[in-house]
Amino acid sequence: MGGVKREVNIACIVDEDHPANTCVGDWVLVHVGFAMNRIDEDEAQETLNLLTQLLELEEEFNHN
């Protein structure tokens, strides 16, 4: 998020149909260091946009 890189455990999204080598480039929801599920690029972009808006509102609120 925001250019920050972290190691993520992908054990929760790997199975016979989706081996580890197919995860590269996938968009995923991460919680406490674990990839919880794959999401499509549109959903990922919408989530990033909402998080950006929240950060902007927080900054605005903290400056007042």
Secondary structure, 3 states (H helix, E strand, C coil): CCCCCCCCECHHHCCCCCCHHHCCCCEEEEECCEEEEEECHHHHHHHHHHHHHHHHHHHHHHHC
